[in-house]
Amino acid sequence: MDKMQFKTNINCGGCLAKVKPFLDEAEGIEKWEVDLQSEDRILTVEVCELPATEVEGILKKAGFNGELAG
């Protein structure tokens, strides 16, 4: 299992509620969380054989931006 972190524009509980079904239903994402206290709003995901570009695409479908954090 790989752990990846993304800088996002997920800013509040309402944003979390909007993105939740997309991340929960995505095949390959085992666990995820967003640190709303972080300035970069870091999304941490644990994945099984899912490339970062796929996670970014899932975020985009939900209406959010995500960029792999260095």
N, C-alpha and C positions, 0 to 999 in steps of 0.2 A: 504494500500500500504506500502511495506517495502522498506527501503533504505539500500543498502549494498555497501561496498567499498572493492576493490581488489587491491593488489599490482600487477603490470603487467610489461611486457617488451615491451609495446607499447611506442616507443621512439620518433616518428616524425610524420609529416603530412602524409607521405607515408604509415606508419603503420596504421594511423587512416583510411585512404582511404581503406586499405585492410580489416580491421575489421568491418567497417561501415555496409556493407550489411548483415553481420552475426548478428550483434546486432539489426539492424533495423528490420529484418525479424523474429526475435525470438519472439514467442508467450510468453507473460507474462512480457516482458520488455517494460515498458511504456516510460522511459526516461533514457538516459545515457550520460555521459561525461567523458573525460580523462583529468586529470591535468598534462600536459606535463612539467610544471614548477616544479612539485614535484619530489624529488629524487626517490621516489618509483613509479612514474607514476601511480597515483591512478585513477582507474576506479570507478566511482560512478554510480550505477544503481538503478532505482526505479522499483520495480517488484510487480506483483500481483501473489501470490501463486507460486513462482518459487524458488526452493531451490538453495543455493549457488553452489552446485555441478553441477547443470545444466548450470549456467553462466560460470563456469570454463570449462565445456565441450564445450560450444559455442566458447569460446576463443581458446581452443585447436584446434577445427575444422578450425579456421581462421589462425592457425599457431602461436599462442601466448600463453604465460603462464599467469595464474592469480591465486593468492592466497588470500583468504579472509583475510582482514586486521583486526587485533585484536581490 
